[in-house]
Amino acid sequence: MTNSKSQLHKAEMGLKASVEGFAHEHIAAGILMKRYQNVSLVDLPLSPYDIIIVFKKEGKEDIIRCQVKTATKSLSFVGGVRGGVDRTYKSDVKKYIQSTSTSDLVIGVSPKQNKNINEFDLYFVPTILVERLGQNSISLNKIEAFKNNYDILEKCKDKEFVLKKAREIGLLEFY
């Protein structure tokens, strides 16, 4: 492939990845909206999260901040970078790992294996766990128990619950 053809191919791949990323944000929001109603995409270009879910608890609002990532074989916890042709940097924000200071939950949107249908699984990984793992990504095979597990989403801020679940599936050592 010549250099110009290679660059064109990379641009096409980048465009596809960018469109898929935006589509997956909308897909996740739609799935969550059907379940929780009070869900919104965040249209703030410098925000480290993509979706908020608002729960009413004892007359008060509890907000869960969610970062959405496309997940095929693994789920990335890295933020502050964007691939694709829309790669414009609007701030001094640099690459970072998701944490409790940036969001409460990372949601991996994973297209189901049957390419003829548009169905998706959602993997819910609380940032409490991301901080404890201390890595950039995780294999979907290791977090199979978090797939479509809405209990994890709803209790993503409960450190004791999250760490107990992670130990139960062998993600963390007992200590």
N, C-alpha and C positions, 0 to 999 in steps of 0.2 A: 504494500500500500504506500502510495506517495505521501509525503508529509502533509500536503493540503487535504488529501482524502482522509488521512488519519485524524487531522484536526476536525474535519467535518463530522467524522464518525464519533469522536469524543464529544462534540457539541450536541449531536443528536442524542447520545446516551445521557448527557447531562440534562438536557431538556426533559427527557423521559423520566429521569430520577426526580427532577424538580416537580414535575406535574404529579407523579405518584406520591411524593411527600405531602403536597397540598391536598391531594385527594384523600389520602389516609387520615389527615387531620379531620376532614369533613365526615368521612366514614365513621371514625371513632366518635365524633360528636353526635352523629345521628344515632348510632347504636346506644350510646349513653343517654341521649335525650329520650329515647323510647322507654328506657328503664327508670330514669330519675327526673325527667321533665325539666328541671331547672339547671340546664347545661348551656354553656355558651363558648363559642370560639373567641379567643382573645385577639383583637386586631390592634395590637401594640407592637410596632416593629422592634423595639428593644427589649421586649419581655422574654424572660427565659422559660416561659411556659406557653402552651398553645390553647388549653381548654381550662375552664373553671367549672366545677360542680358545686352547687350551693345546697346544703342540707339545713333544715330547720331542726335545731336541737334545743329543747327546753326554752322556747321562745327566742332563741338566738340563732344567728346564721353561722354555720361552719362551712368554710370554703376549702375545697381541695383543688390545688393547682397541679395541672397535668401537662407533662411534656410528651408529645407524640413522636414516635419513631417508626419508620418502616422496618419490619423484622422478617427476615427470611430464614437464615440459619442461626443468627445471633441477634441480640438486642444491644445496641450501642447506648452508652450512658454519656457520651460526649456531646457538648453543646457549644455554641458560639462560632460554629463553622457551618457553612452551607455549600454543598456541591451543586453542580448544575449551572445552567446558563444565567440564572438570576442571581448569581453570586456577587451581590453588592454589599459592601460593609458600611453600615450606617453609624457605627460607633467605634469606640476603642475596645469593645468587648473582644476578648480573645478566647481561644479554646479553653474549655473547662469541663469538669466532670459534674454531672447533676448531683445536687446535695439538698439537704433540707432548707438551705438558704435560697435556693433557686426554684424549687418545686417540691411537691409532696409525693408525686407519683410519676413514674415513667411508664407510658403505655406503648407496648409494641403492637403494631397492626401487622398481622401476618395473613397474607392471602392463603386460603385453603389450597391444597395441592391440586384439586381438580380445576384446571385452567378454563374449563367451559362454563363455570359458574362464578358469580361474584359473591363469594362468602368469605368472611374474615374471622379470624380468632384474635382476641385481645389478650395480651400478656400484661399483667399488672405487677410492677416492681416498685415498692415504696422506696423513696430516697433514703429513708432510715437504713434500709438494707444495702443500698448502693454505697453509702458511706462506709458501712462495715466491711463490705467486700473489697473496696479499694482497688477496683479494676475498671477498665474502659468499656467493657462489654461482657456479655454472658451468653453462652450457648442456649438456644431455646430448649434443647433436651434437658438441661439442668433445671429449668424453671417450668417444666410441664405442669406441675401442681398449681402454678399461678395462672395458667391459661383459662380465660373466661371465669376466673375465681373472683366473683364480686364481693365476697367477704373480705378479701385482701384489699380491694379498692376502698371499701367502706371503713376499714380499720387501718388504713395506711399510715395514720399518725400515731397509732398505739404501738409504741416501741416494744413493749413486752410481748404483745401479740405477734408482731412482725418477726421478731427475732426467734420466738418459739417456733413459728411456722417454718422459718428458714432452717432451724436446727432439725426439725422433724423430717425435712426432705434432704438433709445432708449438705446444705449449703454452708453451714457454719459448724464449727466444733463446739462442743459443750465446754463452757468455762464460766 
